[in-house]
Amino acid sequence: MNTTIKQLSLVLCALILPRAAWSELPASLSAESAACIACHKQQNPGIYEQWGASKHFRANVGCYECHKAEKGDPDAFEHFNTLISLIVSPKDCARCHEHEVAEFVASHHSKAARILGSLDNVLAEVVEGSTGLVTPMFPGGLSAAAVSGCWQCHGAEVKVLSDRGLDPATWPNTGIGRINPDGSEGSCSACHSRHTFSAAQARDPENCGKCHMGPDHPQLEIYNESKHGIAFRANRDKMKLDNAKWIVGEDYSAAPTCATCHISATKNQPVTHDVGLRISWNNRPAVSIRPEVSDAKMGLPGKDITWETRRGNMTDVCASCHTAQYVTNFYTQYDGIVNEYHTKFAKPGLELMAAAKPLLKPVEFSNPVDWTWFELWHHQGRRARHGASMMGPDYTHWHGTYEVAKSFYTELIPELEGLVKENLESKEPARCKAAEALQKKIEEVLNQDSHKWYLNKMDPKEANERKKRTEEFQQRYKK
């Protein structure tokens, strides 16, 4: 019986491990791991229980196989005559999962900690925070808002103390772009939570929601609103999340999850740990860019993979449940939102803010209009684009384009007009000239066809058509 169980375990391992790693699986638990377990079973029973439920347990992969260190490793320390490191980095995981780690390292996920200098980071470190959190590696202090906020999703640069302990500002941290003491970037446990490293958990939409939620990137909320999310909750028991083989349209078809669309296998594609290989817009900036452009900026190999190829990859996922026309028409709708937002608000907004710059205080976020513009594109504009990308109508409209328009017309334009009024009569010729240029730009933008309604200059033909529609609506629903 035990032999049969062991054989079954090896078969399961074959499905989740590269063949090279499978052929080298230990026949029994190592002496080092057995020694770890003898103690940690008593000291940390939760960890022991989680490991016991894992595929690692069935493959005789224990504590030491993951935590072992080499002499000279920055964070290596001797623990009961065994050299180990506390952090298990992607480099460590690559001992068995070489292919998966290579894909992950090529992804934006692994670079998430490269946020220093970004507007988000300035907000957390300067505007929201202070230098009140003092630790051994940060004697001058740093922002607790950044440490407990941004760094927990994006990742921190883990600092090793002189006694080989880890600085408390940088650990604990499972941010997906964590910069590890061994120089590697990323944290596999951001998705594959230790110590079960459950595939089922990684496939669950809630797993992604630790980071992909909130006012600026509410993917989890959008998914929950969408028909995909509704179908998942109604059919969770049919999803077979714990299957070793998990191919959409073959092992399940009740609903897609985040993993289904961005990571997991289809009948034509293998699993990928580069989550950007199936997206055709990068909606992070004020104006969306194609993913190969952002990959090129970060020096990633994806620079050579066109957005058309990536869209084809995603179309293959969609084809598991939808017809070709359905998918093509969806992308027409999605591109329509992106392009409309670009043309009507994002590009004119950038031009307006550039024209206003000479009239603003030089420190970012020290002007009310800085906040207005930031939230317009960073929160509201992203919500609109992400909402459309995942078929969440409420986030596309009421949390998205409605908020964009409201901010543009009731905050951004009036605040810029206020700057003009304040500076047109300035005693400084340069400020007068800048105010005149800004006024000209405001007039130019508002006289574009999509904004003319604001000036009561709507084309008469369009105005009559809208009046007709209003009258028909009122006639239809009047009591």
C-alpha positions as CSV (number, residue, x, y, z in Angstrom):
1,M,0.0,0.0,0.0
2,N,2.8,2.5,1.0
3,T,4.6,1.6,-2.3
4,T,1.5,2.4,-4.3
5,I,1.0,5.8,-2.5
6,K,4.7,6.6,-3.2
7,Q,4.3,5.7,-6.9
8,L,1.2,7.9,-7.1
9,S,3.0,10.8,-5.4
10,L,5.8,10.5,-8.0
11,V,3.3,10.6,-10.8
12,L,1.7,13.8,-9.3
13,C,5.2,15.3,-9.0
14,A,5.8,14.5,-12.6
15,L,2.9,16.7,-13.6
16,I,4.1,19.8,-11.7
17,L,7.9,19.5,-11.9
18,P,10.2,19.7,-14.9
19,R,11.4,16.2,-16.0
20,A,15.0,17.0,-15.0
21,A,13.9,17.9,-11.5
22,W,11.5,14.9,-11.3
23,S,14.3,12.5,-12.2
24,E,16.4,13.9,-9.3
25,L,13.7,13.8,-6.6
26,P,15.1,12.3,-3.4
27,A,14.0,8.8,-2.5
28,S,13.6,9.8,1.1
29,L,13.6,12.9,3.3
30,S,17.1,14.3,3.9
31,A,18.6,14.0,7.3
32,E,18.8,17.8,7.4
33,S,15.1,18.3,6.8
34,A,14.2,15.5,9.2
35,A,16.2,17.4,11.9
36,C,14.3,20.6,11.0
37,I,11.0,18.9,11.3
38,A,11.7,17.3,14.7
39,C,12.0,20.8,16.2
40,H,9.6,22.9,14.0
41,K,6.8,20.3,14.4
42,Q,6.7,21.5,18.1
43,Q,7.7,25.1,17.7
44,N,5.7,26.0,14.5
45,P,3.0,23.4,14.1
46,G,1.1,25.5,11.6
47,I,4.1,25.4,9.2
48,Y,4.5,21.7,9.7
49,E,0.9,21.1,9.0
50,Q,1.0,23.2,5.8
51,W,4.1,21.5,4.5
52,G,2.4,18.1,5.2
53,A,-0.4,19.1,2.9
54,S,1.9,20.1,0.1
55,K,3.3,18.3,-3.0
56,H,6.7,19.1,-1.6
57,F,6.0,16.7,1.2
58,R,5.0,13.9,-1.2
59,A,8.2,14.5,-3.2
60,N,10.5,14.4,-0.1
61,V,11.3,18.1,-0.5
62,G,11.7,19.4,3.0
63,C,12.8,22.5,4.9
64,Y,16.5,22.1,4.0
65,E,16.0,21.7,0.3
66,C,14.5,25.1,0.1
67,H,16.3,27.0,2.8
68,K,19.8,25.6,2.4
69,A,22.5,28.2,1.9
70,E,26.1,28.3,0.7
71,K,29.0,29.8,2.5
72,G,29.3,33.4,1.4
73,D,25.6,34.0,0.8
74,P,24.8,37.4,2.2
75,D,22.0,36.2,4.4
76,A,23.4,32.8,5.3
77,F,23.7,31.8,9.0
78,E,24.4,28.7,11.0
79,H,21.4,27.2,12.6
80,F,22.1,24.1,14.7
81,N,25.3,23.3,12.7
82,T,23.5,23.7,9.4
83,L,24.0,26.7,7.0
84,I,20.6,28.1,6.0
85,S,19.0,31.4,4.9
86,L,15.6,32.6,6.0
87,I,14.5,33.9,2.6
88,V,13.7,31.4,-0.2
89,S,14.3,33.5,-3.3
90,P,13.4,32.7,-7.0
91,K,17.0,31.7,-7.4
92,D,16.4,29.0,-4.7
93,C,13.2,27.9,-6.4
94,A,15.0,27.6,-9.7
95,R,16.9,24.6,-8.4
96,C,13.8,22.6,-9.3
97,H,11.6,25.1,-11.2
98,E,14.1,26.6,-13.6
99,H,11.7,27.1,-16.5
100,E,9.0,28.8,-14.3
101,V,11.5,31.1,-12.6
102,A,13.0,32.1,-16.0
103,E,9.5,33.1,-17.2
104,F,8.8,35.0,-14.0
105,V,12.1,36.9,-14.1
106,A,11.2,38.1,-17.6
107,S,7.9,39.5,-16.3
108,H,6.8,42.9,-15.0
109,H,5.9,41.1,-11.7
110,S,9.5,40.5,-10.9
111,K,10.4,44.2,-11.4
112,A,7.6,45.6,-9.2
113,A,10.0,46.9,-6.6
114,R,11.5,49.3,-9.1
115,I,9.2,52.0,-7.9
116,L,11.7,54.4,-6.4
117,G,11.2,57.8,-8.0
118,S,7.6,57.1,-9.2
119,L,4.8,59.4,-8.3
120,D,3.3,56.6,-6.1
121,N,6.5,56.3,-4.2
122,V,6.8,60.1,-3.7
123,L,3.3,60.1,-2.3
124,A,4.0,57.3,0.2
125,E,7.5,58.5,1.3
126,V,7.1,62.2,1.3
127,V,3.5,63.4,1.1
128,E,1.8,60.7,3.2
129,G,4.8,59.7,5.3
130,S,7.7,61.0,7.3
131,T,11.1,59.7,8.5
132,G,9.6,58.5,11.8
133,L,10.3,54.8,11.4
134,V,13.9,54.2,12.4
135,T,15.6,50.8,12.1
136,P,19.2,49.6,12.1
137,M,19.6,49.9,8.4
138,F,17.7,53.1,8.2
139,P,19.1,55.3,11.0
140,G,17.9,58.4,9.3
141,G,14.4,57.0,9.3
142,L,11.9,56.3,6.6
143,S,8.2,56.3,5.9
144,A,6.1,53.7,7.7
145,A,3.4,54.3,5.0
146,A,5.7,53.1,2.3
147,V,7.0,50.1,4.4
148,S,3.5,48.8,5.3
149,G,1.8,49.9,2.1
150,C,3.7,50.1,-1.2
151,W,6.5,47.7,-0.2
152,Q,4.1,44.9,0.8
153,C,2.8,44.5,-2.7
154,H,5.7,45.8,-4.8
155,G,8.4,44.4,-2.7
156,A,11.3,45.8,-0.6
157,E,15.0,45.5,-1.0
158,V,15.7,43.2,1.9
159,K,18.6,44.4,4.1
160,V,20.8,42.0,6.0
161,L,22.1,43.1,9.4
162,S,25.6,42.5,10.7
163,D,24.3,39.5,12.8
164,R,22.7,38.0,9.6
165,G,19.2,39.0,10.8
166,L,16.9,41.0,8.5
167,D,16.1,44.6,9.0
168,P,12.5,45.0,10.2
169,A,11.7,47.7,7.7
170,T,12.3,45.2,4.9
171,W,11.2,41.9,6.4
172,P,8.6,40.3,6.6
173,N,7.9,41.0,3.0
174,T,6.4,38.9,0.2
175,G,6.0,41.7,-2.3
176,I,6.1,40.2,-5.8
177,G,9.1,42.2,-6.9
178,R,11.1,41.9,-3.7
179,I,14.8,42.4,-4.1
180,N,16.5,39.5,-2.3
181,P,19.9,39.4,-0.6
182,D,21.2,37.0,-3.3
183,G,20.5,39.7,-5.9
184,S,17.4,38.0,-7.4
185,E,14.2,39.9,-8.0
186,G,10.8,38.5,-7.0
187,S,8.9,36.4,-4.5
188,C,7.3,33.1,-5.6
189,S,5.4,33.0,-2.3
190,A,3.5,36.2,-3.3
191,C,1.2,33.9,-5.3
192,H,2.2,30.4,-4.0
193,S,1.8,31.1,-0.4
194,R,4.1,29.1,1.9
195,H,4.2,26.4,3.1
196,T,1.6,24.5,1.1
197,F,2.5,26.4,-2.1
198,S,-1.0,25.4,-3.3
199,A,-1.8,25.6,-7.0
200,A,-5.5,25.8,-6.1
201,Q,-4.9,28.9,-4.0
202,A,-2.9,30.5,-6.8
203,R,-5.7,29.9,-9.2
204,D,-8.3,31.5,-6.9
205,P,-9.1,35.1,-7.9
206,E,-8.9,36.2,-4.2
207,N,-5.2,35.3,-4.3
208,C,-4.5,38.1,-6.8
209,G,-6.7,40.5,-4.7
210,K,-4.0,41.2,-2.2
211,C,-2.5,43.7,-4.6
212,H,-4.9,44.0,-7.6
213,M,-7.6,45.9,-5.9
214,G,-8.4,49.4,-4.7
215,P,-9.0,52.8,-6.3
216,D,-6.2,52.7,-8.9
217,H,-6.3,49.1,-10.1
218,P,-9.5,47.4,-8.9
219,Q,-9.1,44.2,-10.9
220,L,-10.6,42.0,-8.2
221,E,-13.6,44.2,-7.8
222,I,-14.1,44.4,-11.5
223,Y,-13.8,40.6,-11.8
224,N,-16.4,40.2,-9.1
225,E,-18.8,42.5,-10.9
226,S,-18.2,40.8,-14.3
227,K,-20.1,37.8,-15.6
228,H,-16.9,35.9,-15.2
229,G,-16.8,36.5,-11.5
230,I,-20.5,35.8,-11.1
231,A,-20.0,32.5,-12.9
232,F,-17.0,31.6,-10.7
233,R,-18.9,32.1,-7.5
234,A,-21.9,30.2,-8.7
235,N,-19.8,27.3,-10.0
236,R,-16.9,27.2,-7.7
237,D,-17.5,23.5,-7.0
238,K,-17.1,22.7,-10.7
239,M,-13.8,24.5,-11.1
240,K,-11.5,21.7,-10.1
241,L,-9.0,24.2,-8.7
242,D,-6.8,21.5,-7.2
243,N,-6.4,19.5,-10.4
244,A,-2.7,18.8,-11.2
245,K,-3.7,19.3,-14.9
246,W,-5.9,22.4,-15.3
247,I,-6.7,23.2,-18.9
248,V,-9.6,25.5,-19.7
249,G,-12.1,23.9,-21.9
250,E,-10.8,20.5,-21.0
251,D,-10.7,20.2,-17.2
252,Y,-13.2,23.0,-16.5
253,S,-15.4,25.4,-18.4
254,A,-17.7,26.9,-15.8
255,A,-15.8,30.2,-15.5
256,P,-12.4,31.7,-15.9
257,T,-10.3,33.1,-13.1
258,C,-7.4,35.6,-13.2
259,A,-5.0,32.6,-13.6
260,T,-7.1,31.2,-16.5
261,C,-6.7,34.3,-18.6
262,H,-3.2,35.4,-17.7
263,I,-1.2,32.3,-16.6
264,S,-2.8,28.9,-16.9
265,A,-2.7,26.4,-19.8
266,T,-5.1,26.2,-22.7
267,K,-5.4,23.4,-25.3
268,N,-2.8,25.4,-27.4
269,Q,-0.7,27.2,-24.8
270,P,1.3,26.0,-21.8
271,V,1.3,27.6,-18.4
272,T,3.3,30.9,-18.4
273,H,4.7,32.8,-15.4
274,D,5.0,36.0,-17.5
275,V,1.6,37.6,-16.9
276,G,2.2,40.2,-19.7
277,L,2.2,37.7,-22.6
278,R,-1.6,37.9,-23.0
279,I,-2.3,41.6,-22.6
280,S,-2.5,44.0,-25.5
281,W,-2.6,47.3,-23.6
282,N,-0.5,48.5,-20.6
283,N,-3.0,50.8,-18.9
284,R,-0.7,51.9,-16.1
285,P,0.4,55.3,-17.6
286,A,-1.7,58.4,-18.2
287,V,-1.8,57.3,-21.8
288,S,-1.9,53.6,-22.4
289,I,1.0,52.0,-24.2
290,R,1.6,48.7,-25.9
291,P,3.2,46.1,-23.6
292,E,6.2,45.6,-25.8
293,V,7.0,49.3,-25.4
294,S,7.0,49.0,-21.6
295,D,9.0,45.8,-21.8
296,A,11.6,47.6,-23.9
297,K,11.9,50.4,-21.3
298,M,12.6,47.8,-18.6
299,G,15.0,45.8,-20.8
300,L,12.8,42.7,-20.7
301,P,12.7,40.1,-23.5
302,G,9.1,40.8,-24.1
303,K,10.2,43.8,-26.1
304,D,10.3,41.4,-29.1
305,I,6.7,40.1,-28.6
306,T,4.2,42.3,-30.3
307,W,0.8,43.3,-28.9
308,E,-0.9,41.5,-31.8
309,T,0.8,38.3,-30.8
310,R,-0.2,38.8,-27.1
311,R,-3.8,39.5,-28.2
312,G,-3.7,36.3,-30.2
313,N,-2.6,34.5,-27.0
314,M,-5.5,35.9,-25.1
315,T,-7.9,35.3,-27.9
316,D,-6.9,31.6,-27.7
317,V,-8.0,31.6,-24.0
318,C,-11.3,33.3,-24.9
319,A,-12.0,30.8,-27.7
320,S,-12.4,28.1,-25.0
321,C,-15.8,29.5,-24.3
322,H,-16.6,32.2,-26.9
323,T,-17.0,32.4,-30.6
324,A,-14.6,34.3,-32.8
325,Q,-17.1,37.1,-33.5
326,Y,-17.8,37.5,-29.8
327,V,-14.1,38.0,-29.0
328,T,-13.4,40.3,-32.0
329,N,-16.3,42.5,-31.1
330,F,-15.2,42.6,-27.4
331,Y,-11.8,43.9,-28.4
332,T,-13.5,46.6,-30.6
333,Q,-15.4,47.8,-27.5
334,Y,-12.2,47.7,-25.3
335,D,-10.1,49.5,-27.8
336,G,-12.9,52.0,-28.2
337,I,-12.8,53.0,-24.5
338,V,-9.0,53.2,-24.5
339,N,-8.9,55.4,-27.6
340,E,-11.8,57.6,-26.5
341,Y,-10.2,58.2,-23.1
342,H,-6.9,59.0,-24.8
343,T,-8.4,61.4,-27.3
344,K,-10.9,63.2,-25.1
345,F,-9.2,63.4,-21.8
346,A,-5.7,62.0,-21.4
347,K,-3.8,63.6,-24.2
348,P,-5.5,67.0,-23.8
349,G,-4.9,66.8,-20.1
350,L,-1.2,66.2,-20.5
351,E,-1.0,69.2,-22.8
352,L,-3.0,71.4,-20.4
353,M,-0.7,70.4,-17.4
354,A,2.4,71.1,-19.5
355,A,1.1,74.5,-20.3
356,A,0.3,75.1,-16.7
357,K,3.7,74.1,-15.4
358,P,5.3,77.6,-15.4
359,L,2.5,78.9,-13.2
360,L,2.7,76.1,-10.6
361,K,4.8,75.7,-7.5
362,P,7.7,73.5,-8.5
363,V,7.1,70.7,-5.9
364,E,4.8,68.0,-7.2
365,F,1.6,67.7,-5.2
366,S,2.0,71.1,-3.7
367,N,-0.6,72.4,-6.0
368,P,-4.3,71.4,-5.9
369,V,-4.4,70.8,-9.6
370,D,-1.6,68.2,-9.2
371,W,-3.9,66.1,-7.1
372,T,-6.8,66.6,-9.5
373,W,-4.8,65.5,-12.6
374,F,-3.2,62.6,-10.7
375,E,-6.5,61.1,-9.6
376,L,-8.0,61.7,-13.0
377,W,-5.6,59.5,-14.9
378,H,-4.1,57.3,-12.1
379,H,-7.4,56.4,-10.4
380,Q,-10.4,57.2,-12.6
381,G,-8.8,56.8,-16.0
382,R,-7.2,53.4,-15.0
383,R,-10.6,52.2,-13.6
384,A,-12.3,53.0,-16.9
385,R,-9.7,51.2,-19.0
386,H,-9.4,48.2,-16.6
387,G,-13.1,48.0,-16.3
388,A,-13.5,47.7,-20.0
389,S,-10.7,45.2,-20.3
390,M,-12.5,42.8,-17.9
391,M,-16.1,43.6,-18.9
392,G,-17.1,45.4,-15.7
393,P,-19.6,48.0,-16.8
394,D,-20.0,49.8,-13.5
395,Y,-16.3,50.3,-13.1
396,T,-16.0,51.3,-16.8
397,H,-18.7,54.0,-16.4
398,W,-19.7,55.2,-12.9
399,H,-16.3,54.5,-11.3
400,G,-14.5,55.3,-14.5
401,T,-15.5,57.6,-17.4
402,Y,-18.1,59.4,-15.3
403,E,-15.5,60.2,-12.7
404,V,-13.0,61.2,-15.4
405,A,-15.4,63.6,-16.9
406,K,-16.6,65.0,-13.6
407,S,-13.0,65.7,-12.5
408,F,-12.1,67.2,-15.9
409,Y,-15.0,69.6,-16.2
410,T,-15.7,70.5,-12.6
411,E,-12.1,70.5,-11.2
412,L,-9.3,70.5,-13.7
413,I,-10.6,73.1,-16.1
414,P,-11.8,75.5,-13.4
415,E,-8.5,75.2,-11.5
416,L,-6.5,75.9,-14.7
417,E,-8.8,78.8,-15.5
418,G,-8.1,80.1,-11.9
419,L,-4.4,80.0,-12.7
420,V,-4.9,82.0,-15.8
421,K,-7.0,84.6,-13.9
422,E,-4.4,84.9,-11.1
423,N,-1.5,85.5,-13.5
424,L,-2.8,87.4,-16.5
425,E,-2.0,90.7,-14.7
426,S,1.2,89.5,-13.1
427,K,4.1,92.0,-12.8
428,E,6.3,89.2,-14.1
429,P,6.2,89.2,-17.9
430,A,7.1,85.5,-18.0
431,R,4.0,84.6,-15.9
432,C,1.7,86.8,-18.0
433,K,3.0,85.1,-21.1
434,A,2.5,81.6,-19.6
435,A,-1.0,82.5,-18.5
436,E,-1.9,83.7,-22.0
437,A,-0.5,80.4,-23.4
438,L,-2.5,78.3,-20.9
439,Q,-5.6,80.3,-21.7
440,K,-5.1,79.6,-25.4
441,K,-4.6,75.9,-24.8
442,I,-7.8,75.7,-22.6
443,E,-9.8,77.4,-25.4
444,E,-8.2,75.1,-28.0
445,V,-9.1,71.9,-26.0
446,L,-12.7,73.1,-25.2
447,N,-13.4,73.9,-28.8
448,Q,-12.6,70.3,-29.9
449,D,-15.8,68.5,-31.1
450,S,-16.0,66.2,-28.1
451,H,-15.9,69.2,-25.6
452,K,-18.0,71.8,-27.5
453,W,-21.1,70.9,-25.5
454,Y,-19.4,72.5,-22.5
455,L,-19.3,75.9,-24.3
456,N,-22.9,75.4,-25.6
457,K,-21.4,75.0,-29.1
458,M,-22.8,71.5,-29.9
459,D,-23.4,70.9,-33.6
460,P,-27.1,71.8,-34.2
461,K,-27.7,68.5,-36.0
462,E,-26.4,66.6,-33.0
463,A,-28.3,68.8,-30.6
464,N,-31.6,68.2,-32.5
465,E,-31.0,64.4,-32.6
466,R,-30.4,64.4,-28.8
467,K,-33.5,66.5,-28.2
468,K,-35.5,64.1,-30.3
469,R,-34.2,61.1,-28.2
470,T,-35.0,62.9,-25.0
471,E,-38.6,63.6,-26.1
472,E,-39.0,60.0,-27.1
473,F,-37.7,58.8,-23.8
474,Q,-40.0,61.1,-21.9
475,Q,-43.0,60.0,-24.0
476,R,-42.2,56.4,-23.4
477,Y,-42.0,56.5,-19.7
478,K,-44.4,59.3,-18.7
479,K,-47.2,58.4,-16.4
